[in-house]
Structure formats: structure tokens, C-alpha cells
């Protein structure tokens, strides 16, 4: 890291830490936290030369100890004068703000692609469906421009804010710049200088790990609170039957759906999850005094508010001397069906199942009561609700609210698209800047089997039993 000074009006900010290889856009985001001058309203000068976004500080001539001049005014809030305006006369941003404030509806808005960033755009759209995350980001205060994780969280908050307020496609320039700065693997380019396609799951994992310490609620990471799965894992030595089994608690951020199950291919999501919870590992045996093969069995001991499931579609194919092929990353195209409502009960420990039985029994009793009264509305839609977390009883049921899909046969190319639940059976497809409304039936058809969009990551939200008064 290097240090520079920035002169703004009568103020001088000294010893501002920067990476000279970072984009000038990231410096503007840092200065926004210090001056409250919006990045798009900033003009940076070095010896009379304008520093432009899209080039690194180093390429722009900025060196250790340099002094950069900032031009721009922090706009004061002005109380608007009231006037009668019709909806059709409002701008896209004004309509978006009106619906958000008065109806609680966030109008769908896409994200512009900044060079093979579809993996990032699709993932962000699904994360934005998590209302608790949106609320936490809106309250986040950027205090340390020298902290890269702070920077990433701040630019993510700006992106979400832009999506909610513009009413049109938003360009996440500062967020993408921060991602490429913090995670060099997402800044890789080909021989022609174009950014390479990346993996949406790798991006999701990296992003959540970085922002997790920055978003706290009641002294606990909000990301862990919302998404962390607790497993009870049991190891049993397969080479020494007299060795006692070892049981320990482990944490994870998602469930896996194994598709390529050797001679038993998987057709349904639940079957693939069950396969992932059993297996074998090699580890040190205290009885044998050497590495031995152990069976590994997992069961969920604590369910999160949001359950993420990854289809293991991308696998490594080993080198084949006979076929004359090198090791390569391949995509499994097999069709694997997944439900709109996922019941995680069968994946849980006996203790957790016993706890879930309370809600399941109440749901059954309420269903029976409604059937006796011959009510026409389906009981499950009225009882198992996507209500405020913690006010109802858990049953192990989860509702599908987001899907990241990959289109194409190659693991190294293709296109990612995000799909999120909007209301009732209506969903929104986010194909970078383009948005379109679809039905839940269309989303459930994204199960693979060809060149069409294939589900890669699923986002489920916990359902709770909340009896009516």
C-alpha cells in the first residue's frame, strides 16, 4: 500500500492509503466517505491532469506521496416544494422511489455488464432478495476507507441503493472495481485483455466471507445468523471396528447436491443432498497410529433462516492417456428437479426433528380444522408463511426465493442469469440489464438436461407456522 494526500477546498486529507494498481473509481468511493461528494460528482486532478475512471492510479501518474486535488461539492438536502404530478409524468427513479416508499415494493432493475460480470450480476440480484441483508446494508456506515472489506461492504450498499432508487439498469462500477481489487482471481484477463468468465458460487463465497465481519447484529455476524448451517458430523473408522466413533459440530454456508453419484445418477434435489451428507474420508486413526479410511455421516443440527443449495455441476475430468486428453473442468448437464417448497426435516438430527415436530403437529392440526370447515383456500398457503423470522414455529419447510442459472455446455464460458421471487407466483428474470416477469412454473423448469438455463445455486427462505388470531 502507498499513501497520498488529497486536497479538497480548504481541507487536506493526508496519509490516505491506496493501492496504486487500483482503479481511479475506487479512490472516488474512498473520498465519498470523507467528503460526502458523490463519486459521479467528483473530479480528480493531478498536476492539472484529470484522473479518469477505467485506469489505475499508477497509469494516471499517481505515485507515493503525491497530492491529488478533488473538485466537487457535497450537495445539501433541499426541502422540495409540493406539486401535483401524475405517475406517467414521473421519471423512472421517481416511480421506483414512490413504489418503494408507499407500497413497500422494490421495482425490478437490472445491472449493466462490465465485461463478463454476469456471474456477479446474477448473484447480487439473488442476494438482494434477502430483505434482512438489504436492511443491514442500508444502515451500514463506511468509516475506514483504508479497510478493503469496509470498502467492499460500502460499495455493495451503494449498488443495492442504486438498484432500488434508479428504476432503470444500474452500473455497479465502484463495486466491480472493489471486487477486482480485493479478489485478484476475479480480475484475470485473457491474451486480448478481456476479463475472463468467473464462477458465481466462488464469487458468492468470497463476497459473504468478506462482508460477514462488517454486518453485525446483537454482537453476531448477520451473515452467519442468516445463512450458517450447523452440522453434527460422525466419523467411524472402517479399518478398526473397535475404535469408538467421533462426533463433532461443523459449520457450513450451504448444502450440496451431488449429481454425478457414480453408478446411481441423481434425478431429484433431495436425493443429491442426501448423497452429499454421507461419504468417506482419510484421517489419522489414534488406535492404528496411521491414516485410515473413515465413514463420514452428517445431519443438520441447526437450520438457518436462508438455506442455500449448490448443484455440483462443475467437476474436474482427469487426464486420459488413452484418449489423449488433458485434465479439464467439465459441466454435468443432467436434469435434476427441485421443488418450490423444500422440506429439510429428513436431513436433521433426531434432536432437531423433535423440535420441529411441534410446528409440524400444529400445522397438521390447523389443516385438519380448516378441512372440517370446508374452506376452499389451500391451508399451506395460509399457515406456512414467509413472515418476520422468529415470530412463528419452524417445521423444516423452506420456500424457493432465488435461483442462479448457468447457460451453456462449457464450464469455462457461458452465461449466468438471476431469477428471484417477486410476489405470489410471479418471479423476475435478471439477465444483466434486462428484466422480465415469469411464473414460478417457468423457474421450476430450469432443471438442466440441455443448453438452456440450468439451475446452479438455489436460495430458500424459512417458512414458519403463524396461526391466525
C-alpha positions as CSV (number, residue, x, y, z in Angstrom):
1,X,0.0,0.0,0.0
2,X,1.1,3.6,-0.7
3,X,0.0,6.9,0.9
4,X,-1.2,10.0,-0.9
5,X,-2.7,13.3,0.1
6,X,-5.9,14.8,-1.2
7,X,-6.7,18.5,-1.2
8,X,-10.4,19.4,-1.2
9,X,-11.3,23.1,-0.8
10,X,-9.6,24.2,2.4
11,X,-9.2,20.6,3.7
12,X,-6.2,18.3,3.2
13,X,-6.5,14.6,3.8
14,X,-3.0,13.2,4.5
15,X,-1.7,9.6,4.6
16,X,-4.7,8.2,2.7
17,X,-3.8,4.6,2.0
18,X,-4.3,3.4,-1.6
19,X,-3.1,0.6,-3.9
20,X,-1.6,2.4,-6.9
21,X,-2.8,-0.5,-9.1
22,X,-6.4,0.2,-8.2
23,X,-8.9,1.9,-10.5
24,X,-9.4,5.6,-10.0
25,X,-13.1,4.8,-9.4
26,X,-12.2,3.1,-6.1
27,X,-10.4,6.3,-4.9
28,X,-13.6,8.3,-5.6
29,X,-15.5,5.9,-3.4
30,X,-13.0,6.3,-0.6
31,X,-13.3,10.1,-0.9
32,X,-17.0,9.9,-0.8
33,X,-16.8,8.6,2.8
34,X,-14.6,11.6,3.8
35,X,-16.3,14.4,1.9
36,X,-19.9,13.3,1.1
37,X,-19.3,14.3,-2.5
38,X,-20.9,11.7,-4.7
39,X,-18.4,9.7,-6.8
40,X,-20.1,10.8,-10.1
41,X,-19.8,14.4,-9.0
42,X,-16.1,14.2,-8.2
43,X,-13.3,15.5,-10.5
44,X,-9.8,14.4,-9.5
45,X,-6.7,16.4,-10.7
46,X,-3.0,15.6,-10.6
47,X,-0.8,18.5,-11.8
48,X,-3.7,19.8,-13.8
49,X,-4.4,16.4,-15.5
50,X,-7.8,14.7,-14.9
51,X,-7.8,11.2,-13.4
52,X,-10.3,9.2,-15.3
53,X,-12.2,6.0,-14.3
54,X,-11.1,2.9,-16.0
55,X,-7.4,3.5,-15.5
56,X,-5.2,2.7,-12.5
57,X,-3.8,5.4,-10.2
58,X,-0.3,4.4,-11.3
59,X,-1.2,4.7,-15.0
60,X,-2.6,8.1,-14.3
61,X,0.8,9.2,-12.8
62,X,-0.1,9.0,-9.1
63,X,3.0,7.9,-7.1
64,X,3.8,7.5,-3.4
65,X,3.4,10.9,-1.5
66,X,1.5,12.6,-4.4
67,X,-1.1,15.2,-3.8
68,X,-4.3,14.9,-5.7
69,X,-6.8,17.7,-5.9
70,X,-10.5,17.0,-5.5
71,X,-13.2,19.2,-7.1
72,X,-16.8,18.7,-6.2
73,X,-19.5,19.9,-3.8
74,X,-21.3,17.9,-1.2
75,X,-24.9,18.7,-2.1
76,X,-27.1,19.9,0.7
77,X,-30.6,18.4,1.2
78,X,-33.3,20.8,-0.1
79,X,-36.9,20.6,1.0
80,X,-38.9,20.0,-2.1
81,X,-41.9,22.2,-2.9
82,X,-45.1,20.1,-3.2
83,X,-46.8,20.0,-6.5
84,X,-49.4,17.7,-8.2
85,X,-47.7,15.3,-10.6
86,X,-49.2,12.3,-12.3
87,X,-47.5,8.9,-12.3
88,X,-46.9,8.9,-16.0
89,X,-45.0,12.2,-15.6
90,X,-42.6,10.8,-13.1
91,X,-39.1,9.7,-14.1
92,X,-38.1,6.0,-13.7
93,X,-36.2,6.9,-10.5
94,X,-39.2,8.8,-9.1
95,X,-41.5,5.9,-9.8
96,X,-39.2,3.5,-8.1
97,X,-38.9,5.7,-5.0
98,X,-42.7,6.2,-4.9
99,X,-43.5,2.4,-5.1
100,X,-40.8,1.7,-2.5
101,X,-42.0,4.3,0.0
102,X,-45.7,4.0,-0.4
103,X,-46.2,0.3,-1.4
104,X,-43.1,-1.3,0.0
105,X,-42.4,-2.7,-3.5
106,X,-38.9,-2.6,-5.0
107,X,-39.3,-2.3,-8.7
108,X,-37.0,-4.7,-10.7
109,X,-33.9,-3.1,-12.1
110,X,-31.1,-4.8,-13.9
111,X,-27.3,-4.5,-13.7
112,X,-25.2,-3.5,-16.6
113,X,-22.5,-5.9,-17.6
114,X,-18.9,-4.5,-17.2
115,X,-17.1,-7.2,-19.1
116,X,-18.1,-10.8,-18.2
117,X,-19.7,-9.8,-14.9
118,X,-22.9,-11.8,-15.4
119,X,-21.6,-14.2,-12.7
120,X,-21.6,-11.2,-10.3
121,X,-24.8,-9.5,-11.5
122,X,-26.9,-12.7,-11.2
123,X,-25.6,-13.4,-7.7
124,X,-26.3,-9.9,-6.4
125,X,-29.9,-10.0,-7.6
126,X,-30.5,-13.2,-5.6
127,X,-28.8,-11.7,-2.5
128,X,-30.9,-8.6,-2.9
129,X,-34.0,-10.8,-2.3
130,X,-32.8,-11.2,1.3
131,X,-34.6,-8.3,3.0
132,X,-32.6,-8.6,6.2
133,X,-29.4,-8.1,4.2
134,X,-30.8,-5.1,2.4
135,X,-31.8,-3.5,5.7
136,X,-28.4,-4.1,7.3
137,X,-26.6,-2.6,4.2
138,X,-28.8,0.5,4.3
139,X,-27.7,1.1,7.9
140,X,-24.0,0.4,7.3
141,X,-21.7,3.3,7.9
142,X,-18.4,3.5,6.0
143,X,-15.8,4.7,8.4
144,X,-12.4,3.3,7.3
145,X,-11.5,4.0,3.6
146,X,-8.3,2.0,4.2
147,X,-10.1,-1.2,5.1
148,X,-10.8,-3.1,1.9
149,X,-13.6,-5.1,3.5
150,X,-15.2,-1.9,4.6
151,X,-14.9,-0.6,1.1
152,X,-16.5,-3.7,-0.4
153,X,-19.4,-3.6,2.0
154,X,-19.9,0.1,1.3
155,X,-19.9,-0.3,-2.5
156,X,-22.3,-3.2,-2.2
157,X,-24.6,-0.9,-0.2
158,X,-24.3,1.7,-2.9
159,X,-25.2,-0.9,-5.5
160,X,-28.3,-2.0,-3.7
161,X,-29.3,1.6,-3.1
162,X,-28.8,2.4,-6.8
163,X,-31.0,-0.6,-7.8
164,X,-33.8,0.5,-5.5
165,X,-33.7,4.2,-6.5
166,X,-33.0,4.4,-10.2
167,X,-35.9,2.4,-11.6
168,X,-33.6,1.5,-14.5
169,X,-30.5,-0.6,-15.2
170,X,-27.7,0.4,-12.8
171,X,-23.9,0.3,-13.5
172,X,-22.1,-1.2,-10.5
173,X,-18.7,0.3,-11.4
174,X,-17.4,1.0,-7.9
175,X,-18.5,-2.4,-6.6
176,X,-16.9,-4.3,-9.5
177,X,-13.7,-2.2,-9.1
178,X,-13.6,-3.1,-5.4
179,X,-14.2,-6.8,-6.1
180,X,-11.4,-6.9,-8.7
181,X,-9.1,-5.1,-6.3
182,X,-9.8,-7.2,-3.3
183,X,-10.0,-10.6,-5.1
184,X,-7.3,-10.8,-7.8
185,X,-8.8,-14.0,-9.2
186,X,-11.8,-12.0,-10.5
187,X,-9.5,-9.6,-12.3
188,X,-7.9,-12.2,-14.6
189,X,-7.8,-11.3,-18.3
190,X,-7.2,-13.2,-21.4
191,X,-4.4,-12.6,-24.0
192,X,-6.5,-9.8,-25.5
193,X,-7.0,-8.0,-22.2
194,X,-10.7,-9.0,-21.8
195,X,-11.8,-10.1,-18.3
196,X,-12.4,-13.8,-18.1
197,X,-15.7,-15.5,-17.2
198,X,-15.8,-16.4,-13.4
199,X,-17.8,-18.8,-11.2
200,X,-20.8,-17.4,-9.5
201,X,-20.5,-19.7,-6.5
202,X,-16.8,-18.8,-5.9
203,X,-17.8,-15.1,-6.1
204,X,-20.7,-15.7,-3.6
205,X,-18.5,-17.5,-1.1
206,X,-15.7,-14.8,-1.4
207,X,-18.2,-11.9,-1.0
208,X,-20.0,-13.4,2.0
209,X,-16.7,-14.2,3.8
210,X,-15.5,-10.6,3.3
211,X,-18.6,-8.7,4.4
212,X,-19.6,-11.1,7.2
213,X,-17.5,-9.4,9.9
214,X,-18.8,-6.0,8.8
215,X,-22.5,-6.6,9.3
216,X,-23.2,-7.3,12.9
217,X,-26.5,-7.8,14.8
218,X,-26.6,-8.3,18.6
219,X,-22.8,-9.0,18.6
220,X,-23.1,-11.7,15.9
221,X,-22.4,-11.7,12.3
222,X,-25.6,-11.2,10.3
223,X,-24.4,-13.4,7.5
224,X,-23.7,-16.3,10.0
225,X,-27.1,-15.7,11.7
226,X,-29.0,-15.8,8.4
227,X,-27.1,-18.4,6.4
228,X,-24.9,-20.6,8.5
229,X,-25.9,-24.3,8.7
230,X,-24.7,-26.3,11.8
231,X,-24.0,-30.0,11.1
232,X,-23.5,-32.9,13.5
233,X,-20.7,-35.0,11.9
234,X,-19.9,-38.5,12.9
235,X,-16.7,-40.3,11.9
236,X,-16.4,-44.1,12.1
237,X,-13.1,-46.0,11.3
238,X,-13.8,-48.6,8.6
239,X,-10.5,-50.4,9.2
240,X,-10.7,-50.8,13.0
241,X,-14.2,-51.8,14.3
242,X,-13.1,-51.4,17.9
243,X,-12.4,-47.7,17.6
244,X,-15.2,-45.6,19.1
245,X,-16.9,-43.2,16.6
246,X,-16.1,-39.5,16.8
247,X,-18.9,-36.9,16.7
248,X,-18.3,-33.2,16.4
249,X,-20.1,-30.0,15.3
250,X,-19.2,-28.4,12.0
251,X,-20.4,-25.2,10.3
252,X,-21.2,-24.5,6.6
253,X,-22.8,-21.9,4.5
254,X,-24.8,-24.2,2.1
255,X,-25.9,-27.7,1.3
256,X,-24.6,-29.5,-1.7
257,X,-26.5,-31.5,-4.3
258,X,-24.3,-34.3,-5.7
259,X,-25.3,-35.1,-9.3
260,X,-22.6,-37.5,-10.5
261,X,-23.2,-40.2,-8.0
262,X,-21.1,-42.9,-9.7
263,X,-23.5,-45.6,-11.0
264,X,-26.5,-44.1,-9.2
265,X,-27.2,-40.8,-11.0
266,X,-29.4,-38.2,-9.2
267,X,-32.7,-37.0,-10.6
268,X,-34.1,-35.0,-7.6
269,X,-32.6,-32.3,-5.4
270,X,-33.4,-34.1,-2.1
271,X,-31.6,-37.3,-3.3
272,X,-28.5,-35.3,-4.2
273,X,-28.4,-33.6,-0.8
274,X,-28.7,-37.0,1.0
275,X,-25.7,-38.3,-1.1
276,X,-23.7,-35.2,0.0
277,X,-24.3,-35.9,3.7
278,X,-22.6,-39.3,3.5
279,X,-19.2,-40.3,2.3
280,X,-15.7,-41.4,3.3
281,X,-12.6,-39.5,4.3
282,X,-9.0,-40.4,5.2
283,X,-7.6,-39.2,8.5
284,X,-5.4,-40.2,11.4
285,X,-6.5,-43.2,13.5
286,X,-5.4,-42.9,17.1
287,X,-5.8,-46.7,17.5
288,X,-4.0,-47.7,14.4
289,X,-1.4,-44.9,14.6
290,X,-1.7,-44.2,10.9
291,X,-4.1,-42.7,8.3
292,X,-7.2,-44.8,7.8
293,X,-10.4,-44.7,5.9
294,X,-13.4,-43.4,7.9
295,X,-17.1,-43.2,7.0
296,X,-18.5,-39.7,7.4
297,X,-22.2,-39.1,8.2
298,X,-23.7,-35.6,8.6
299,X,-27.0,-34.4,9.9
300,X,-28.2,-30.8,10.3
301,X,-28.4,-29.8,14.0
302,X,-29.3,-26.1,13.4
303,X,-31.3,-24.7,10.4
304,X,-30.6,-21.1,9.1
305,X,-33.1,-18.5,8.1
306,X,-31.9,-18.9,4.4
307,X,-30.8,-22.2,3.0
308,X,-28.5,-22.1,0.0
309,X,-28.1,-25.2,-2.1
310,X,-25.4,-25.7,-4.7
311,X,-25.7,-28.1,-7.6
312,X,-22.3,-29.8,-8.1
313,X,-22.4,-29.4,-11.9
314,X,-18.8,-28.4,-12.5
315,X,-16.3,-31.2,-12.0
316,X,-12.7,-32.0,-12.9
317,X,-12.1,-34.7,-15.6
318,X,-8.7,-36.3,-15.1
319,X,-6.0,-36.6,-17.8
320,X,-6.6,-39.6,-20.1
321,X,-3.6,-41.0,-21.9
322,X,-5.6,-43.4,-24.0
323,X,-7.9,-40.6,-25.2
324,X,-5.1,-38.1,-25.4
325,X,-7.0,-35.5,-23.3
326,X,-5.7,-33.2,-20.6
327,X,-7.4,-32.6,-17.2
328,X,-10.2,-30.1,-17.7
329,X,-13.2,-28.7,-15.9
330,X,-16.5,-30.0,-17.3
331,X,-20.2,-29.3,-16.7
332,X,-22.7,-32.0,-15.8
333,X,-25.8,-31.3,-17.9
334,X,-28.1,-33.9,-16.3
335,X,-31.6,-32.8,-15.4
336,X,-32.2,-32.6,-11.6
337,X,-35.6,-31.4,-10.5
338,X,-36.1,-29.2,-7.4
339,X,-39.2,-28.1,-5.5
340,X,-40.8,-24.7,-4.8
341,X,-41.1,-25.9,-1.2
342,X,-38.2,-27.8,0.3
343,X,-38.7,-29.9,3.4
344,X,-35.3,-30.2,5.2
345,X,-36.8,-32.4,8.0
346,X,-35.2,-35.7,6.8
347,X,-31.7,-34.1,6.8
348,X,-31.8,-33.2,10.5
349,X,-30.6,-34.8,13.7
350,X,-33.1,-36.6,15.9
351,X,-33.0,-33.8,18.4
352,X,-33.8,-31.1,15.8
353,X,-36.5,-33.3,14.3
354,X,-38.1,-33.5,17.8
355,X,-38.1,-29.7,18.0
356,X,-39.6,-29.3,14.5
357,X,-42.4,-31.7,15.4
358,X,-44.1,-29.0,17.5
359,X,-44.6,-26.8,14.4
360,X,-45.4,-29.8,12.2
361,X,-48.1,-31.1,14.6
362,X,-49.6,-27.6,14.9
363,X,-49.7,-27.3,11.1
364,X,-51.4,-30.7,10.8
365,X,-54.0,-29.7,13.4
366,X,-54.8,-26.4,11.7
367,X,-55.1,-28.1,8.4
368,X,-57.5,-30.7,9.8
369,X,-59.5,-27.9,11.4
370,X,-59.8,-26.0,8.1
371,X,-60.8,-29.1,6.2
372,X,-63.6,-29.7,8.7
373,X,-64.8,-26.2,8.0
374,X,-64.6,-27.0,4.3
375,X,-62.6,-23.9,3.5
376,X,-61.5,-23.7,-0.2
377,X,-58.2,-21.9,0.2
378,X,-55.2,-24.2,0.4
379,X,-54.2,-24.4,4.1
380,X,-50.4,-24.4,3.4
381,X,-50.6,-21.0,1.8
382,X,-52.3,-19.5,4.8
383,X,-50.4,-21.3,7.6
384,X,-46.8,-21.7,6.4
385,X,-45.8,-18.1,5.8
386,X,-42.8,-16.0,4.8
387,X,-43.3,-13.9,7.9
388,X,-40.8,-12.0,10.0
389,X,-38.3,-14.5,11.3
390,X,-38.6,-15.7,14.8
391,X,-42.3,-15.0,15.4
392,X,-43.6,-18.4,14.3
393,X,-42.9,-22.1,14.7
394,X,-40.4,-23.9,12.5
395,X,-41.3,-27.0,10.6
396,X,-38.2,-27.5,8.4
397,X,-40.0,-26.1,5.3
398,X,-38.3,-23.6,3.0
399,X,-39.7,-21.6,0.1
400,X,-37.7,-21.0,-3.0
401,X,-36.9,-17.3,-3.5
402,X,-33.9,-17.1,-5.8
403,X,-32.0,-19.1,-8.4
404,X,-28.7,-18.5,-10.2
405,X,-28.6,-20.4,-13.5
406,X,-25.8,-21.1,-16.0
407,X,-26.4,-21.4,-19.7
408,X,-24.1,-23.3,-22.0
409,X,-22.2,-26.6,-22.2
410,X,-18.7,-25.3,-21.2
411,X,-17.6,-24.8,-17.6
412,X,-15.2,-22.1,-18.7
413,X,-17.7,-19.9,-20.6
414,X,-21.5,-19.5,-20.9
415,X,-23.8,-17.0,-19.3
416,X,-25.2,-16.6,-15.7
417,X,-28.7,-15.2,-15.1
418,X,-30.5,-14.5,-11.8
419,X,-34.2,-15.3,-11.0
420,X,-36.0,-14.0,-7.9
421,X,-39.4,-14.3,-6.3
422,X,-41.4,-11.1,-6.7
423,X,-44.9,-11.8,-5.3
424,X,-47.3,-14.7,-5.2
425,X,-46.4,-17.0,-8.1
426,X,-44.7,-14.1,-10.0
427,X,-40.9,-14.1,-10.5
428,X,-38.4,-11.8,-12.2
429,X,-35.6,-12.9,-14.5
430,X,-32.5,-10.7,-14.4
431,X,-30.4,-11.1,-17.5
432,X,-27.8,-8.4,-16.7
433,X,-29.6,-5.1,-17.6
434,X,-32.7,-6.8,-19.0
435,X,-35.6,-7.8,-16.6
436,X,-38.7,-9.7,-17.4
437,X,-41.6,-11.2,-15.4
438,X,-42.1,-15.0,-15.4
439,X,-44.1,-17.6,-13.5
440,X,-42.9,-20.0,-10.8
441,X,-43.7,-22.8,-13.3
442,X,-41.1,-21.4,-15.6
443,X,-38.5,-21.2,-12.8
444,X,-39.0,-24.9,-11.9
445,X,-38.2,-25.9,-15.5
446,X,-34.6,-24.6,-15.1
447,X,-33.5,-28.1,-14.0
448,X,-31.0,-28.8,-16.8
449,X,-30.7,-31.5,-19.4
450,X,-29.5,-29.3,-22.3
451,X,-28.2,-26.0,-23.5
452,X,-30.9,-23.9,-21.8
453,X,-30.5,-22.1,-18.4
454,X,-29.6,-24.7,-15.7
455,X,-30.0,-24.1,-12.0
456,X,-26.7,-23.8,-10.2
457,X,-27.4,-22.1,-6.9
458,X,-30.8,-22.2,-5.1
459,X,-31.9,-19.7,-2.3
460,X,-34.6,-20.9,0.0
461,X,-36.2,-18.9,2.8
462,X,-37.5,-20.5,6.0
463,X,-41.3,-20.8,6.3
464,X,-43.0,-20.6,9.8
465,X,-46.4,-21.6,11.1
466,X,-48.1,-18.4,12.2
467,X,-51.8,-19.2,13.2
468,X,-54.4,-16.6,12.5
469,X,-55.9,-14.9,15.5
